[in-house]
Amino acid sequence: MASQTDGTQADLPLVSLQSLMDSLSITDGNAGGALADILLRASQAVTSYIGRPLLIADREETIRIRPGDIQLSLKMAIWPVTGITAVLRDGRPLPAPTDGWDYDVTCGILYPSDGPFWVAGRYVLQYRAGWVASDQVDDSGSAIPSTVPADVRSAVLIAARALYYAGDRDPLLKSESEQGVGSTSWATPDASSGGLPSDAAALLNRYLPGGFS
């Protein structure tokens, strides 16, 4: 089986700018420009670590089942799946079941509507999948509630704070103390987790291939 997924992903952060400012206790609105860049870089790092597009978009994917083979289900590469537009086999649209296609929203598994198996053929799946990012709006300009999970948002904020503090200190420094004031420590990037702080990466492991999102 081979698959190819198309679909654009909006270049948007996974967490709102205000959330990052709150986590850093920053109230100066003039800092927003620099923080927005940091937040986008942190979101891109999280997306890269998970290894698939995360934001909602229309997608098209081709899956081939070789002659003589059968499959219990077809696995879409992007999830959560919010809807299936069409399923084609060898260039011909398959009729949609009256009660809709049977699929697992959380992991992108599509079950056959006619019989227990998907038989040999070249399938094209057209579907919509991904999370809604903070500050996204619909066609009328109205805000859409974010659907990015809390642990993913937390990972982005951890990564963004690490990037923010790294700008003003030795990147090898993990903590510092000042007499009479206290001490401060930072989450630092970890090469084994693709540059993400290890505590951020730990929050994302359930979303990796083989995880149970």
Contacts in CASP RR format, 6 or more apart in sequence:
PFRMAT RR
TARGET T0000
AUTHOR 0000-0000-0000
METHOD contacts of the structure
MODEL  1
MASQTDGTQADLPLVSLQSLMDSLSITDGNAGGALADILLRASQAVTSYI
GRPLLIADREETIRIRPGDIQLSLKMAIWPVTGITAVLRDGRPLPAPTDG
WDYDVTCGILYPSDGPFWVAGRYVLQYRAGWVASDQVDDSGSAIPSTVPA
DVRSAVLIAARALYYAGDRDPLLKSESEQGVGSTSWATPDASSGGLPSDA
AALLNRYLPGGFS
1 63 0 8 1.000
1 64 0 8 1.000
1 65 0 8 1.000
1 66 0 8 1.000
1 71 0 8 1.000
2 62 0 8 1.000
2 63 0 8 1.000
2 64 0 8 1.000
3 61 0 8 1.000
3 62 0 8 1.000
3 63 0 8 1.000
3 75 0 8 1.000
3 77 0 8 1.000
4 61 0 8 1.000
4 62 0 8 1.000
5 53 0 8 1.000
5 59 0 8 1.000
5 60 0 8 1.000
5 61 0 8 1.000
5 77 0 8 1.000
5 78 0 8 1.000
6 59 0 8 1.000
6 60 0 8 1.000
6 61 0 8 1.000
7 53 0 8 1.000
7 57 0 8 1.000
7 58 0 8 1.000
7 59 0 8 1.000
7 60 0 8 1.000
8 57 0 8 1.000
9 47 0 8 1.000
9 53 0 8 1.000
9 54 0 8 1.000
9 55 0 8 1.000
9 57 0 8 1.000
10 55 0 8 1.000
10 57 0 8 1.000
10 133 0 8 1.000
10 136 0 8 1.000
11 40 0 8 1.000
12 40 0 8 1.000
12 43 0 8 1.000
12 55 0 8 1.000
12 133 0 8 1.000
12 134 0 8 1.000
12 135 0 8 1.000
12 136 0 8 1.000
13 36 0 8 1.000
13 39 0 8 1.000
13 40 0 8 1.000
13 42 0 8 1.000
13 43 0 8 1.000
13 133 0 8 1.000
13 134 0 8 1.000
13 156 0 8 1.000
14 43 0 8 1.000
14 46 0 8 1.000
14 47 0 8 1.000
14 54 0 8 1.000
14 55 0 8 1.000
14 131 0 8 1.000
14 133 0 8 1.000
14 134 0 8 1.000
14 148 0 8 1.000
14 152 0 8 1.000
14 153 0 8 1.000
14 156 0 8 1.000
15 39 0 8 1.000
15 42 0 8 1.000
15 43 0 8 1.000
15 134 0 8 1.000
15 148 0 8 1.000
15 153 0 8 1.000
15 156 0 8 1.000
15 157 0 8 1.000
15 160 0 8 1.000
16 134 0 8 1.000
16 135 0 8 1.000
16 146 0 8 1.000
17 32 0 8 1.000
17 35 0 8 1.000
17 36 0 8 1.000
17 39 0 8 1.000
17 135 0 8 1.000
19 134 0 8 1.000
19 153 0 8 1.000
19 157 0 8 1.000
20 35 0 8 1.000
20 38 0 8 1.000
20 39 0 8 1.000
20 157 0 8 1.000
20 160 0 8 1.000
20 161 0 8 1.000
21 27 0 8 1.000
21 29 0 8 1.000
21 31 0 8 1.000
21 32 0 8 1.000
21 35 0 8 1.000
23 157 0 8 1.000
23 160 0 8 1.000
23 161 0 8 1.000
24 35 0 8 1.000
24 161 0 8 1.000
24 164 0 8 1.000
26 35 0 8 1.000
35 160 0 8 1.000
35 164 0 8 1.000
38 160 0 8 1.000
38 163 0 8 1.000
38 164 0 8 1.000
39 156 0 8 1.000
39 160 0 8 1.000
41 160 0 8 1.000
41 163 0 8 1.000
42 156 0 8 1.000
42 157 0 8 1.000
42 159 0 8 1.000
42 160 0 8 1.000
42 163 0 8 1.000
43 156 0 8 1.000
45 159 0 8 1.000
45 194 0 8 1.000
45 195 0 8 1.000
45 196 0 8 1.000
46 54 0 8 1.000
46 152 0 8 1.000
46 155 0 8 1.000
46 156 0 8 1.000
46 159 0 8 1.000
46 196 0 8 1.000
46 200 0 8 1.000
46 204 0 8 1.000
47 53 0 8 1.000
47 54 0 8 1.000
48 194 0 8 1.000
49 193 0 8 1.000
49 194 0 8 1.000
49 196 0 8 1.000
49 201 0 8 1.000
49 204 0 8 1.000
50 204 0 8 1.000
50 207 0 8 1.000
50 208 0 8 1.000
51 208 0 8 1.000
52 77 0 8 1.000
52 78 0 8 1.000
53 78 0 8 1.000
53 130 0 8 1.000
54 130 0 8 1.000
54 131 0 8 1.000
54 148 0 8 1.000
54 152 0 8 1.000
55 130 0 8 1.000
55 131 0 8 1.000
55 132 0 8 1.000
55 133 0 8 1.000
56 82 0 8 1.000
56 128 0 8 1.000
56 129 0 8 1.000
56 130 0 8 1.000
56 131 0 8 1.000
56 132 0 8 1.000
56 133 0 8 1.000
56 136 0 8 1.000
56 147 0 8 1.000
57 128 0 8 1.000
57 129 0 8 1.000
57 130 0 8 1.000
58 85 0 8 1.000
58 126 0 8 1.000
58 127 0 8 1.000
58 128 0 8 1.000
59 76 0 8 1.000
59 77 0 8 1.000
59 78 0 8 1.000
59 126 0 8 1.000
59 127 0 8 1.000
59 128 0 8 1.000
59 129 0 8 1.000
60 124 0 8 1.000
60 125 0 8 1.000
60 126 0 8 1.000
61 76 0 8 1.000
61 77 0 8 1.000
61 78 0 8 1.000
61 124 0 8 1.000
61 125 0 8 1.000
61 127 0 8 1.000
62 122 0 8 1.000
62 123 0 8 1.000
62 124 0 8 1.000
62 125 0 8 1.000
63 74 0 8 1.000
63 75 0 8 1.000
63 122 0 8 1.000
63 123 0 8 1.000
63 125 0 8 1.000
64 121 0 8 1.000
64 122 0 8 1.000
64 123 0 8 1.000
65 71 0 8 1.000
65 118 0 8 1.000
65 119 0 8 1.000
65 120 0 8 1.000
65 121 0 8 1.000
65 123 0 8 1.000
66 120 0 8 1.000
67 120 0 8 1.000
67 121 0 8 1.000
68 120 0 8 1.000
69 120 0 8 1.000
70 117 0 8 1.000
70 118 0 8 1.000
70 119 0 8 1.000
70 120 0 8 1.000
71 117 0 8 1.000
71 118 0 8 1.000
72 111 0 8 1.000
72 116 0 8 1.000
72 117 0 8 1.000
72 118 0 8 1.000
73 109 0 8 1.000
73 110 0 8 1.000
73 111 0 8 1.000
73 112 0 8 1.000
73 118 0 8 1.000
74 109 0 8 1.000
74 110 0 8 1.000
74 118 0 8 1.000
74 123 0 8 1.000
74 125 0 8 1.000
75 107 0 8 1.000
75 108 0 8 1.000
75 109 0 8 1.000
75 110 0 8 1.000
76 103 0 8 1.000
76 108 0 8 1.000
76 109 0 8 1.000
76 110 0 8 1.000
76 125 0 8 1.000
76 127 0 8 1.000
76 129 0 8 1.000
78 108 0 8 1.000
78 129 0 8 1.000
78 130 0 8 1.000
79 105 0 8 1.000
79 106 0 8 1.000
79 107 0 8 1.000
79 108 0 8 1.000
79 129 0 8 1.000
79 130 0 8 1.000
79 213 0 8 1.000
80 105 0 8 1.000
80 106 0 8 1.000
80 108 0 8 1.000
80 129 0 8 1.000
80 130 0 8 1.000
80 131 0 8 1.000
80 147 0 8 1.000
80 213 0 8 1.000
81 103 0 8 1.000
81 104 0 8 1.000
81 105 0 8 1.000
81 108 0 8 1.000
81 127 0 8 1.000
81 128 0 8 1.000
81 129 0 8 1.000
81 130 0 8 1.000
82 105 0 8 1.000
82 128 0 8 1.000
82 129 0 8 1.000
82 130 0 8 1.000
83 101 0 8 1.000
83 103 0 8 1.000
83 127 0 8 1.000
83 128 0 8 1.000
83 129 0 8 1.000
84 96 0 8 1.000
84 100 0 8 1.000
84 101 0 8 1.000
84 103 0 8 1.000
84 110 0 8 1.000
84 125 0 8 1.000
84 126 0 8 1.000
84 127 0 8 1.000
84 128 0 8 1.000
85 126 0 8 1.000
85 127 0 8 1.000
85 128 0 8 1.000
86 93 0 8 1.000
86 96 0 8 1.000
86 124 0 8 1.000
86 125 0 8 1.000
86 126 0 8 1.000
87 93 0 8 1.000
87 94 0 8 1.000
87 96 0 8 1.000
87 101 0 8 1.000
87 110 0 8 1.000
87 123 0 8 1.000
87 124 0 8 1.000
87 125 0 8 1.000
87 126 0 8 1.000
88 94 0 8 1.000
88 123 0 8 1.000
88 124 0 8 1.000
88 126 0 8 1.000
89 121 0 8 1.000
89 122 0 8 1.000
89 123 0 8 1.000
90 121 0 8 1.000
90 122 0 8 1.000
91 122 0 8 1.000
91 124 0 8 1.000
94 113 0 8 1.000
94 114 0 8 1.000
96 113 0 8 1.000
97 113 0 8 1.000
100 113 0 8 1.000
101 110 0 8 1.000
101 113 0 8 1.000
102 110 0 8 1.000
102 111 0 8 1.000
102 113 0 8 1.000
103 109 0 8 1.000
103 110 0 8 1.000
103 111 0 8 1.000
106 213 0 8 1.000
107 212 0 8 1.000
107 213 0 8 1.000
108 129 0 8 1.000
110 125 0 8 1.000
112 118 0 8 1.000
130 147 0 8 1.000
131 146 0 8 1.000
131 147 0 8 1.000
131 148 0 8 1.000
131 149 0 8 1.000
131 152 0 8 1.000
132 144 0 8 1.000
132 145 0 8 1.000
132 146 0 8 1.000
132 147 0 8 1.000
132 148 0 8 1.000
133 146 0 8 1.000
133 148 0 8 1.000
134 146 0 8 1.000
134 148 0 8 1.000
135 143 0 8 1.000
136 143 0 8 1.000
136 144 0 8 1.000
136 146 0 8 1.000
137 143 0 8 1.000
137 144 0 8 1.000
138 144 0 8 1.000
151 203 0 8 1.000
151 204 0 8 1.000
151 206 0 8 1.000
152 203 0 8 1.000
152 204 0 8 1.000
152 207 0 8 1.000
154 200 0 8 1.000
154 203 0 8 1.000
155 196 0 8 1.000
155 200 0 8 1.000
155 201 0 8 1.000
155 203 0 8 1.000
155 204 0 8 1.000
156 200 0 8 1.000
158 187 0 8 1.000
158 197 0 8 1.000
158 199 0 8 1.000
158 200 0 8 1.000
158 203 0 8 1.000
159 187 0 8 1.000
159 196 0 8 1.000
159 197 0 8 1.000
159 200 0 8 1.000
161 186 0 8 1.000
161 187 0 8 1.000
162 186 0 8 1.000
162 187 0 8 1.000
162 188 0 8 1.000
162 189 0 8 1.000
162 197 0 8 1.000
162 200 0 8 1.000
165 186 0 8 1.000
166 186 0 8 1.000
166 188 0 8 1.000
166 189 0 8 1.000
169 176 0 8 1.000
169 186 0 8 1.000
171 188 0 8 1.000
173 186 0 8 1.000
174 185 0 8 1.000
174 186 0 8 1.000
174 188 0 8 1.000
175 183 0 8 1.000
175 184 0 8 1.000
175 185 0 8 1.000
175 186 0 8 1.000
176 183 0 8 1.000
176 184 0 8 1.000
177 183 0 8 1.000
177 184 0 8 1.000
187 197 0 8 1.000
187 198 0 8 1.000
187 199 0 8 1.000
187 200 0 8 1.000
188 197 0 8 1.000
189 195 0 8 1.000
189 196 0 8 1.000
189 197 0 8 1.000
190 196 0 8 1.000
190 197 0 8 1.000
190 198 0 8 1.000
190 201 0 8 1.000
192 198 0 8 1.000
193 200 0 8 1.000
193 201 0 8 1.000
194 201 0 8 1.000
196 204 0 8 1.000
205 211 0 8 1.000
206 212 0 8 1.000
206 213 0 8 1.000
207 213 0 8 1.000
END
